[in-house]
Amino acid sequence: MQSVTRIRTEEPYRKMWDTFVYFENEQTASRYLRDQYEKSGLPEPQRAAYQATPKLIFGIKQARQYYRAAETCDIMTKPLLLYYGMMSLARALIACRDPDYPTTTSVLKHGLSTRKLKRDSYCFIQDEIRVQKDGLFVVLHEMLGGSRFSERQRVVMKDLLAVLPELIPCYQRLYGLPCVCEFEQKSDEHHTYWDLPRWILQARGYTREEFLNMLNRMHTDPSSQANRPVFYLQECDPPGRLHLHHGSPVAHHPLLIGDVTGKMHIRYPLAGDFLLPEISLHFMVMFVLGMLCRYETERWGEMILTFLSQDVYLINEFLNLSMRKFPNLILNELFGEQYIFYSV
């Protein structure tokens, strides 16, 4: 589980970007890359670091400019700027793991696709996205350890947005219960207790046994015995709540997801225990918004300027969230720990 670094500051967003400066200096960037490649066992780490240093530095510098422009622009063009900023950050992160990227022109593609022609009754929340066989997203997603996509698998925007913890109030007002829930975590010498509301079981129609089977099946703590259940539920006070017990030392579970303040939430996987890293979630949603912004200009303008679509409320919330959080998630991956920037 990643260690947590909490940084108190008057301007969390600015401080987050200031922390990236560490990777924008040739000396520190080259040393960082050499250390990363040595840990990975790559041959000739010094040579590889020399080769990849410009990719890291200029990837982050370019991303900074895109995000800076997105701060001051209107929602009409903001998704496109943020998506290009995401691509730059993704390439910088990939360079830290693979100094030879890109090895072929195929990995330079987006790696995602959506319907080119939108129906007259278009609804963003029901739009679908498909992952291609190769491309930037595929490289990034697999590097993060995400679930493999089948050849024709499609994912709906509503399912992606339902598991982002910061969007819970907005999502619930528009579409009902989300698929993520905050919990209170308490620990003692032997156990970790997660205090959950009972409705989390009904949100997807789980029985207690099905919910526990899912948690135990997806548990990834290598120190636990292979066939030994590590989670179990117990009624607690006040009535209507459950204690989810973890029978081994605290470990990161793939169903846990944190918000920008560090509060942990538990989410449901998509159908078939399909899990997406949060970086992948943001990337996929922003790709669809960027495609709308760039290639469906009239439809995008009607959506955001005529106020006919209730999706605009959620879209605006997501854009503000992603602008703040996606770079933070990349920063966490670069440093290998969770950075939480909070105001005084």
C-alpha positions in Angstrom: 0.0 0.0 0.0 1.3 3.4 -0.9 2.6 5.6 2.0 0.7 8.9 2.4 2.3 12.4 2.3 0.0 15.2 3.4 1.1 18.7 2.4 -0.7 21.7 4.0 -0.8 24.7 1.7 -2.9 27.8 0.9 -3.2 26.7 -2.7 -3.4 22.9 -3.1 -3.6 23.0 -6.9 -0.6 25.3 -7.3 1.4 23.3 -4.8 0.6 20.1 -6.7 2.0 21.5 -9.9 5.0 23.0 -8.1 5.9 19.5 -7.0 6.2 18.4 -10.6 9.2 20.8 -10.9 11.3 18.0 -9.5 10.9 16.2 -12.8 11.5 19.3 -15.0 15.2 19.6 -14.2 17.6 17.6 -16.2 19.8 16.5 -13.3 17.0 15.4 -11.0 15.0 13.9 -13.8 17.9 11.8 -15.1 18.8 10.6 -11.6 15.1 9.6 -11.0 14.9 7.7 -14.3 18.2 5.9 -13.7 17.0 4.8 -10.2 13.7 3.6 -11.7 15.4 1.6 -14.5 17.8 0.0 -12.0 14.9 -1.1 -9.8 13.3 -2.6 -12.9 16.4 -4.4 -13.9 16.7 -2.7 -17.3 20.0 -3.0 -19.1 22.2 0.0 -19.2 20.1 2.2 -17.0 22.4 5.2 -17.3 22.1 5.2 -21.1 18.4 4.6 -20.9 17.9 7.5 -18.5 19.9 9.8 -20.8 17.6 8.8 -23.7 14.3 9.2 -21.8 15.1 12.4 -19.8 13.8 14.8 -22.5 10.6 12.7 -22.8 9.9 13.1 -19.1 10.8 16.8 -18.9 9.0 18.0 -21.9 6.0 15.8 -21.4 5.4 17.4 -18.0 6.2 20.9 -19.3 3.7 20.5 -22.1 1.1 19.1 -19.8 1.5 22.1 -17.5 0.8 24.5 -20.4 -2.4 22.6 -21.4 -3.7 22.6 -17.9 -2.9 26.3 -17.4 -4.8 27.1 -20.6 -7.7 25.0 -19.4 -8.0 27.0 -16.2 -8.8 30.2 -18.1 -10.9 28.8 -21.1 -14.6 28.2 -21.4 -16.2 24.8 -21.1 -16.6 25.0 -24.9 -13.0 24.0 -25.4 -11.8 22.8 -21.9 -12.3 19.0 -22.5 -9.9 19.1 -25.5 -7.2 21.0 -23.6 -7.5 18.7 -20.6 -7.4 15.6 -22.8 -4.2 16.7 -24.5 -2.7 17.5 -21.1 -3.6 14.0 -19.9 -1.9 12.5 -23.0 1.3 14.5 -22.2 1.3 13.3 -18.6 0.6 9.7 -19.7 3.6 9.8 -22.1 5.8 11.2 -19.3 4.7 8.4 -16.9 5.3 5.7 -19.5 8.8 7.0 -20.2 9.6 6.3 -16.6 8.8 2.6 -17.1 9.8 2.1 -20.7 12.6 4.3 -22.1 12.1 3.0 -25.6 8.5 4.1 -25.9 7.2 4.5 -28.6 8.7 1.5 -30.4 6.1 1.5 -33.2 3.7 4.0 -34.7 0.7 1.9 -33.6 1.2 2.9 -29.9 0.9 6.6 -30.9 -2.8 6.2 -31.6 -5.4 7.1 -28.9 -6.2 3.5 -28.2 -9.9 4.4 -27.7 -12.8 4.8 -30.0 -16.5 5.9 -29.7 -19.4 6.3 -32.1 -18.4 8.7 -34.8 -22.0 9.6 -35.7 -24.2 10.6 -32.7 -27.9 9.9 -32.8 -30.4 12.8 -32.6 -31.4 11.6 -29.1 -27.8 11.5 -28.0 -27.3 11.2 -24.2 -23.7 11.6 -23.0 -24.3 9.4 -19.9 -25.3 6.5 -22.2 -22.5 6.9 -24.6 -20.1 4.0 -25.1 -16.4 3.7 -25.5 -14.4 0.9 -26.8 -10.7 0.1 -26.2 -8.6 -0.7 -29.3 -5.9 -3.4 -29.7 -3.1 -0.9 -29.3 -2.5 2.8 -28.6 -1.5 5.2 -25.9 -4.4 4.2 -23.6 -3.7 0.5 -23.9 0.0 1.0 -23.0 -0.9 3.2 -20.0 -3.8 0.9 -18.8 -1.7 -2.3 -18.9 1.2 -0.5 -17.2 -1.1 0.4 -14.3 -2.2 -3.2 -14.0 -5.8 -2.7 -15.2 -8.1 -5.5 -16.2 -7.7 -6.7 -19.8 -10.4 -5.7 -22.3 -12.1 -8.2 -24.6 -12.0 -7.5 -28.3 -15.6 -6.1 -28.5 -16.0 -4.9 -24.9 -17.7 -1.6 -24.5 -18.0 0.6 -21.4 -20.8 3.1 -20.7 -20.0 6.5 -19.4 -22.6 6.1 -16.6 -20.7 3.1 -15.2 -17.4 5.0 -15.3 -18.7 8.1 -13.5 -20.6 6.1 -10.9 -17.4 5.1 -9.1 -15.7 8.5 -8.7 -16.1 9.4 -5.0 -16.0 13.2 -5.5 -19.0 12.9 -7.9 -21.3 11.1 -5.4 -23.6 14.1 -4.5 -24.0 15.1 -8.2 -24.4 11.6 -9.5 -27.0 10.8 -6.8 -29.1 13.8 -7.6 -29.3 12.9 -11.3 -29.1 9.1 -11.6 -29.7 7.5 -8.2 -27.3 5.6 -6.1 -23.6 5.6 -7.3 -21.4 2.5 -7.1 -19.0 3.9 -4.5 -19.5 4.5 -0.8 -17.4 6.3 1.9 -16.6 4.2 4.9 -15.0 4.8 8.2 -11.8 2.8 8.8 -10.7 1.8 12.3 -7.8 -0.4 13.1 -6.4 -2.2 16.2 -3.5 -4.6 16.6 -5.3 -7.5 14.9 -8.0 -6.2 12.6 -9.2 -3.4 10.3 -12.9 -2.4 10.6 -14.7 -0.7 7.7 -18.0 0.8 8.8 -20.4 0.5 5.9 -24.1 1.5 5.4 -26.3 -1.5 4.6 -27.6 0.0 1.3 -24.2 -0.7 -0.2 -25.4 -4.4 -0.5 -28.6 -3.5 -2.2 -27.1 -1.0 -4.7 -26.2 -3.8 -7.0 -28.4 -6.5 -5.6 -25.7 -8.3 -3.6 -26.5 -10.6 -0.8 -24.1 -10.6 2.1 -22.5 -13.8 0.9 -22.1 -12.5 -2.7 -20.6 -9.3 -1.4 -18.1 -11.1 0.7 -17.2 -13.6 -2.0 -16.4 -10.7 -4.3 -14.2 -9.0 -1.8 -12.3 -12.2 -0.9 -12.0 -13.2 -4.6 -10.5 -9.8 -5.5 -8.2 -9.6 -2.4 -4.6 -9.3 -3.5 -2.6 -9.5 -0.2 0.2 -12.0 -1.0 0.8 -12.6 2.7 -2.6 -14.1 3.3 -3.2 -17.8 2.8 -4.5 -18.5 -0.7 -7.8 -20.2 0.3 -8.4 -18.4 3.5 -11.2 -15.8 3.5 -10.0 -12.5 4.9 -13.2 -10.5 4.9 -16.4 -11.0 6.9 -19.4 -8.9 7.9 -20.8 -8.2 11.3 -23.8 -6.1 12.4 -22.9 -3.0 14.4 -24.4 -0.1 16.2 -26.2 2.0 15.1 -28.6 -0.4 13.4 -28.5 -0.2 9.6 -24.7 -0.3 9.4 -22.2 -3.1 9.0 -18.6 -3.7 10.1 -16.5 -5.2 7.3 -13.6 -7.0 9.1 -10.2 -7.5 7.5 -8.5 -10.4 9.1 -4.9 -9.5 8.1 -2.8 -6.4 8.4 -4.0 -3.4 6.4 -3.4 -3.9 2.7 -4.5 -2.1 -0.4 -7.6 -3.7 -2.0 -8.4 -3.0 -5.6 -12.0 -2.0 -4.7 -10.7 0.9 -2.5 -10.5 4.4 -4.0 -9.6 7.6 -2.3 -10.8 11.2 -2.9 -8.7 14.3 -3.1 -8.8 14.7 0.7 -7.6 11.2 1.4 -10.9 9.7 2.6 -11.2 6.1 1.4 -14.3 4.7 -0.4 -15.3 1.2 -1.5 -16.5 0.8 -5.0 -18.2 -2.0 -7.1 -16.4 -3.5 -10.1 -18.1 -3.4 -13.5 -19.7 -6.6 -14.8 -17.5 -9.6 -14.5 -15.3 -8.2 -11.7 -13.9 -5.8 -14.3 -11.8 -3.1 -12.6 -10.3 0.0 -14.0 -7.5 2.1 -12.3 -8.7 5.6 -11.6 -6.3 7.0 -14.1 -7.9 4.9 -16.8 -11.4 6.1 -15.7 -10.5 9.7 -16.1 -8.7 9.1 -19.4 -11.7 7.3 -20.9 -14.3 9.9 -19.9 -12.2 12.8 -21.0 -11.5 11.1 -24.4 -15.3 11.0 -25.1 -15.7 14.6 -24.0 -12.7 15.7 -26.1 -14.2 13.9 -29.2 -17.5 15.7 -28.7 -15.7 19.0 -28.3 -13.6 18.6 -31.4 -15.7 16.6 -33.9 -19.3 17.2 -32.7 -19.1 20.9 -32.2 -22.7 21.7 -32.9 -24.0 19.0 -30.7 -21.5 19.9 -27.9 -22.5 23.6 -28.2 -26.2 22.6 -27.9 -25.5 20.5 -24.9 -23.6 23.0 -22.9 -25.3 26.3 -24.0 -29.0 25.5 -24.4 -29.3 23.8 -21.0 -31.4 21.0 -22.6 -29.3 18.2 -21.2 -29.1 17.4 -17.5 -25.7 15.7 -18.2 -24.1 19.2 -18.3 -24.2 19.3 -14.5 -22.2 16.1 -14.2 -19.9 17.0 -17.0 -19.0 20.3 -15.5 -18.3 18.6 -12.1 -16.2 16.0 -13.8 -14.1 18.6 -15.7 -13.4 20.5 -12.5 -12.5 17.3 -10.6 -10.3 15.8 -13.3 -8.3 19.0 -13.8 -7.5 18.9 -10.1 -7.1 15.1 -9.6 -5.6 13.5 -12.7 -2.3 15.3 -12.4 -2.3 14.3 -8.7 -2.8 10.6 -9.6 0.1 10.8 -12.1 2.3 12.5 -9.4 1.4 9.6 -7.0 2.5 7.1 -9.6 5.8 8.9 -10.2 6.7 9.1 -6.6 5.2 5.8 -5.6 3.2 7.3 -2.7 -0.1 9.1 -2.2 0.2 12.9 -2.1 -2.6 14.8 -0.5 -2.5 18.6 -0.9 -5.0 20.4 1.4 -5.7 23.9 2.4 -5.2 25.6 5.7 
